[in-house]
Amino acid sequence: MPSKNKENIVAEKQHKHPFLWVFSIAILVLVVVSFVGAPFFRGLLGGGQDMTFGQYAGKDIKYTQNSYFARQLDSFVQKYQNTDTTSSNYQYQTYQIWKGAFDSTVFHMAILDSAKESGLYISDHRIDKALTQYGPYMDNGKFSPEIYNSTPNSEKYATRQLYREELTQQQYLSDVSSTLSSEKEKDFVKGMSSPERSFKYVAFSFDAYPDSEVISYGRDNSALFAKVNLSRISLKDDKKTADTLYTQLKENPARFEEIAQNQSTDIYADKGGDMGWVRYHSLTGDFSDSKDLDTVFTLKSGELSSLIKTPYGYSIYRVNNERTDPDFAAEEDIADIRNYLLTNEKGKVEDFFVSKAENFRKNASTSGFDTAGSGMNLTSHVTDYFPINYGNSYFMKQIRALDDDKELNAAATDERALKALFSLKKNETTEPLILDNSVIVAQLIEERNVGADELAYLDAYYAYLVDQFRQESLYRKFLSSDKLKNNFLSVFSQQVLRTN
């Protein structure tokens, strides 16, 4: 019998025992991500500037180099680093990465806050032990006094604080997980694991939104996609100081770059205020009054705006190159309109594909699912068997297409979609289901009960399953806490997307 190669053995283990696979791999990933990360990708996602996204319990949720936020960003980058970043979903992927890092940082800060309130304390002895067993001062698997002594004190202090926080979080979650669960709970979860269903489905991906529709929207809203080359000075909400600087600038416009570098508070200060070419729609959040933005777009090359009141203070703009209208034959302009639609007018795209999906469903009712798909040049995907696994727990089978298509996977976190899928009778099809960036129509192939041998795994690893459920509940609790001041969306739009 020919031997299996390593890739096949790994794949087999992953498929047969997904919860064991994930449990072991997750430990490795946490270690690697915390200390290696993917800094090259982070540069694509916002540069090196410090950014504050809100507060938890009065403390800033801040992105800085080498911060917990930055390490979490690296972690989420790992999931996307092989993705085609030139696709029309790049901005959406960027949002997912930064939002995931933000949520994880909030969770971490909330645990530290709760631990402090409960009196949880990590002793210096425990930190010393961790540092000497698996800290950054190791040489050939052993603690090296030479490496430790040669490390600057500031770095040693930062590392110690990092380990204290990580150990605090581990202990807190361990304490949360220590509560015993009942056999009735276990029976309930086992009941969730059976029956399992298999489906076939077609997906209408938003990536396939026709250029003709994109261009039509662009023509109807051309002012949104006009662009102008600008420089900007952003000032604090201090009218007297802003007036003084604006007067100096009017008297000597050549000082624009100097004042920007020394006085401006935004990310363009280091470049003398140079923003480059900026589209109208990307500036709407920077203006309290849209009339001021309209005025900026009418200025001639070299002209200064008035002193403009903004949601963040005051701004002064200079036009470097005058407004140009969108070119609907240019790929760059079409791509920008497409990104705008997917971010700000997603409902229009959804309606387009829901209509397509309705037509498919009607055709499928008369000619059959596969024939209807072929007639519309759609690929039919077939799933493996899976249960109602809401929340996509790794301890139960997940939604998995046999050809590894991912379009249906989002149903695992969509209660409405799971209800629709598990309400079908054999050979029935769902109504069009909107899932993330696609519309799905699925048909039930077959339902089966899970064998006793498979359910036995839940008996052995039920404690891990309960732990995951509790942590997910805790995650939701912290992210909806009154202690959280969440400015993520505005900061992300203004400071992260603007740098890409």
N, C-alpha and C positions, 0 to 999 in steps of 0.2 A: 504494500500500500504506500503510495507516495506521501511524503511528509508534508504537513501544512507549513506554509511560510509564516513568518512572525506577524505580518499584517493580518492574515486570516485568523490566527489564534486570538489576537487582540480584539478584532471585530466580533468574533464569536462570543468572547467573554463579555464584551460590552452589551451585546444584544440579549444574552441569556440572563445576566445579573446586573441590570442597569443601576440599581441602588448601590450595590457593592462597588461597581466600577466608579461611579461618581464620588462615593465617599472617599475612596483611596486617591483618586485623581485630584479631588478638591483640595486635599491637604498639600499636595505637591504644588498645585497652582498658587495657593495662598502664599507659600514660601517664596516661589520664584517671582511672582508679581510684586510682592512687597519690596524686594531688594534688587530686582533687575528691571522690570517694566519695559516700556517701549517709548523712550523719550523722543525718538526720531518722529513718531507719529504725533506726539503731543505738540510738536512744533507746527504741524498742519492745523491744529485745532485751537489755536488762540495765542500762540507766541508765549513769551516769558513774563508778561506783566502780571502783577498781583491783582486779584479781583475779589470783591466781597459780595456774596450772593444772598445775604440775609443774616439772621441771628438765631441761635437757639439758647434759651435761658440767658439772654443778654450777651452771649459771646458770639463774635463774628464767625460766620461760615465762610472761611476765606481760602481762596486758591493762591498758594505761593509755591515756588519751587521747593521740592522735597517735603511738602506738607502731606498730611494724611489725605487731603483732597487730591493732591497730585498723584499719590500712589494709587488711589482708587481709580483715577482717570487712566493710569497705565493699565490697570486691571481690565477695565472695560475696552480699552483699545485692543487688547489681546484678542477679544472676540471679533473685532472688525478688521484686523490688520490685513487680512487676505481678501477683503471686499473691494470691489471696483469703485474707487472713490471718484471716478469721473462720471458715474451714473447720475441720473436725474434725482436720485434719492440721497445724494451726498449730504445735503443740509439736514435731512431727516436723520441720517445715521449719526451725524455730528451731534444733533440734539439728543439722541438716545444715549450716546457715550457720556456726554456731560451731565445729563439728567441722572443717569445711573450713578455716576461718581458723586453727584450732589446728594442724592438720597442716601447713599451708603455713608457719606460723611455726617449727615444729620443723624442717622442711626447710631453711629459711633459716638457723636457728641451727646446724644440723649442717654446712651448707656453710661457714659462717664458722669453725667449729671445725676442720674438715678443712683449710681453706685455711691457717689458722694453723699447724697441725701440718706442713703441706707447705712452709711458708715462702713462700707466695704473698703478695705485697705490692703494693698499689696506690700508686703514687707521688703525691706532692702535685701534681706537674705535671699528671698525668692528671686528678686531681680538679678542679684549676683550669680545665682545658680544658673539662671537662664542664659546670661551673658557668657558664662564660662563653658556652657554645654553646647550652645548653638549660636552664639553671637558673632559679630563681625571681626572678632579678634582671634580667629582660629587659624592654625597652620597644620596641615596634614591631619585634620580631625581633632586636634588638641588645642586647648587654650594656650595662646602665646603671650607671655608677659612682655616680650620685646615689642610686639605689635601694639599691645595695649598702652605701654608707656610712651611709645612714639606717636600716639594719636593725640591731637590737640585737645585740651580740656573742654573747649566749647563743643567739639564734636562728640566727645564722650558723654557730656551732659545731655546733648540732644538725643543720642542713642539710648541713654538710660530712660529719658522721658518717654521715648517711643515704646520701649519695652514695658514700662510701667502701664501705659495706656493699653497696649495689646493684651497684657496679662490681666488687667482689670476687666476688659471686655470678655476675655475667655472665661474668667471666673464668674462674672455676672451671668453670662449665658448658661454656664454649667449649673449655677444655682437655680436658674429658671427651669432648667431641664430636669432637675432632681425630683420633682414631684411625681409620685407614682400615678399610673393610670389604671383604670379598671378593665376587667375582661370584657365588659359590655362595650366599652370604647373600642377595644380590639376587634370584637365581632362586627361592630359597625363599619370599621375601616375595611375589614375583609369583605364585607358586603359591597362596599364601593368598588372593589376590584373585580367584581363579576356582576352581570355578564359583560363580555367584550363584544365590540362590533367592528366590522370591516366595511369600508365605503369606497366608492369611486367618486371622483370629483373633477370638475374643470375649474380653472382659475382665470379670471380676467384681471391681469396685472395693470396697475396704474402706469407702469413704465411704458405700456403700449398706447397710452393716450395719444391720438394722432396729432402730428404737427399741424395739420389743417385746423384742428380745434384750438390748438395753442395760439396759432397766428391770428385766428378770428378773435379770440379773447384779447390778444395784444392790440389789435387794430381798434377794438371797441374801447380800450382803456390805455391808449398810447401814452397819455401824460404820465402814467405810473412808471413807465419804462424809459422815459427820457433820462439822459444823464448829463452831468456837468462835472468838470474838473475843479475841485475845491480845496482850499486850505481853511483850517478852523482854529480859533482860539476859544477854549472853554474856560469859563471863570466861575468861581464860587458864587453863591447867592448873597453877594455883597454889592449892592447897587453903587455905593459911593466909590469903591475901588474899581468896579467895572467901568464907571463913567470916566474916571481918571485915565485908565489905560486906553479906553476908546478915544479920548481926546488926544492923547499922545500919538496914537496910531493915525488919526486923521491928519495931524500936523506933519507926521513923517511916516508915510506908508511903507517905506523901505525897512522899517523896524519890525515888520510883521513876524518874520522868522525868529528874531531875537526875543520878542515878547512871548511868542508861542512856546519857545524852548524854556523860558524862565518862569512864565506865569500860567500857562495852560495846564489844565488838570486831566486831560484825556490822553488816550493812547497814542495820539499823533504828535504830542509835544516834542518828542525826541527828533522827529522829522520836520521840525519847524512848522507843524500844523498841517503838513501835506496829507490830504486824504485820498488823492488820486481821483479817478473817475468814479462818481457815485450816482446811483439811480435814485429817482424821486421817491419810490416806494420805500427804500431803505432808510430814508431820513425822516419819515413821518413821525416816528416816536421821539425825535429830537426837538420837536417844535410844539409849543403849547397852542399856537394859532397857525392853522394851515396857510393863512394868508401870508405869513412871514416866509414860509417855505416857497410859496408861489413867487414871491418877490425875489428870492435868491436865484431862482431859475430864470429870471428875466435880466439879471445883471450882465454887463459886458465884461470882457476879459480885463483883469486888473482892478475891477471895481470892488469896493467894500460894501458889505451889508450894513444895516443899522445895528445898534446894540440890541440883540434879540433875547427876550425872556424865554427860558426853556424850563422843562420840568426839573432840571438839575442845577439851574443857576442862570448864567448868561453866556451867550456865544456871539462871536464875530466871525463872519465868513468872508473869504476873498475868492472871487472867481478867477481861476487860472486859464481855463479854456471854456468858451461859452457852451450853452446847452446844445445837445444833438438829440434828435428824435430816434426812436428805435428803427433798426434796419431788419425788416421781417424776412430777409433772405440770409441773414447772418446767423450762423450756428450759435454764437455766443449769446445773442439777443433772444433767440428762441429758447435756449437752455435756461436763461434767466426768467423768462415768462413762465416756463414749465415749473421751475422751482417755486416761483411765487404762487402759482395755482395750487401746487401740492401742499404748500405751507399755509396759505391764507384763504384759498377758495376751494378747499378739498371737496366740499359738498357738490360742486359743479362736476368734478371728475367722477365722484361716486355716482351721481345721477346718470352720467353717460354710460357707465359700465353696468349699473343696475338695469338700465333699459336693454343693453346687450344680453345680459344674463336672463332677463325675462323672455326675450325672443328665443334664446337657447332652450329654456325650460319648456316653452310651448312646443318647439320642434321635437324635443326629447319625448314628450308625451305621445306624440304621433309616430315618429320614426325610430325611436329608441335612443338611449343615452349616447352610445358610441357613434351612431350614425349622425346624430345632431352635432356632436363634437367635430367629426370629420368635415361636415358641411360648413363649419365656421372656422376651420383650421385650428381647432383647439386640441390640446393633448389631454387625454383622460388619464388621471393618476389613480392608483389603487393603494389604499392604506393597509398596514398590518392591523391586526386586531388590537383594540385598546378599550379601556373602561371609561367611565365618567371620571376623569382625572382632573378635576378643577384645580387650578393652581400649578398644574404640571409637576406634581411631586415625582421625584426620581425613584421613589419606592414603589411606584406602580408604572405600568406600561404607558408610555407617552404616545402622542399622535406621531406616526411615522409613515410617510409614503414609501412604498417599496422601491421607488426610483429616486428616493431622497429629495423629492420636491418639498419645499418648505411652506408653501402658500397656506396650507390648512393649519399649520402649527399654532397660529395665534388663537385658534378656537379654544385652546386649553385654558386661556385666561378670560374667556368671553362666555359668561353664564348663558346668555341668550342663544349663542351658537351651539353650545353643548346641549341645551334643552331641545333645540331644533333637530340636531343630529340623532339624539336618543329618543325622540318622539316618532321617528319614521317607522313605517311598516316596510317589509321587504319590497324592494324595487321602487319605493316612493322616493321623490326628490324634494329637497328643501326649497324654500323660497330663496332668492338671492341673499347671501350673507356677506355683509361688509366686514372684512377682517384686515386691519392695518391698511396696507396699500394694495388691496385686491378685493374683488368680489368673487365669491365662491358659490357654486351650485353642486350639491353632493347627493348621492344616491346610496341607500343602504343595500349592501350586498348580502350580508349574513350576520347573525348573532350567535354567540356560543357562550356556554358556561365555562369558567376556569376550573381546571382540575385541582384536586386536593394537594397534589405535590407542589404546584406553583403557589397555592395559598400558604403552604407551610413556611415559605420564605418570610411572609409577613409575621408569623409567630416569632421567628428568630430575630427579626430586625425591626419589630414594631416600635421599640424605644427610640430608634433613630427617626422613624416616621413622625412620632409624636413630637419629638424635639423640633423637627422642621416646621410642623404646623404651629407650634408655640412661637417660634422665632418669626414666622410670617405674620402672626397676629401682633406680636410686639412691634414689628416693623411698621405695620399699618397704624398702630396706636401712636408711635412716636412721630410719624409723618403727618398726622392730623392733630398733633398736640397744640394747645394754645401757646405753648412756649416757643413755637416755631414762627419766625417772621420770614416768610418766603418771598424773596425778590428774584428767584431764579430766572423766570422767563424774560423779564426786562433786561437784566444784566447779560444774560446769554445773547439776546438779540442785539444789544448795543455794543458789547465788548468782545464777544466770541465770533459771531457770524461776520462782524465788520472786519475782522482781521484775516478772513479767508478770501 
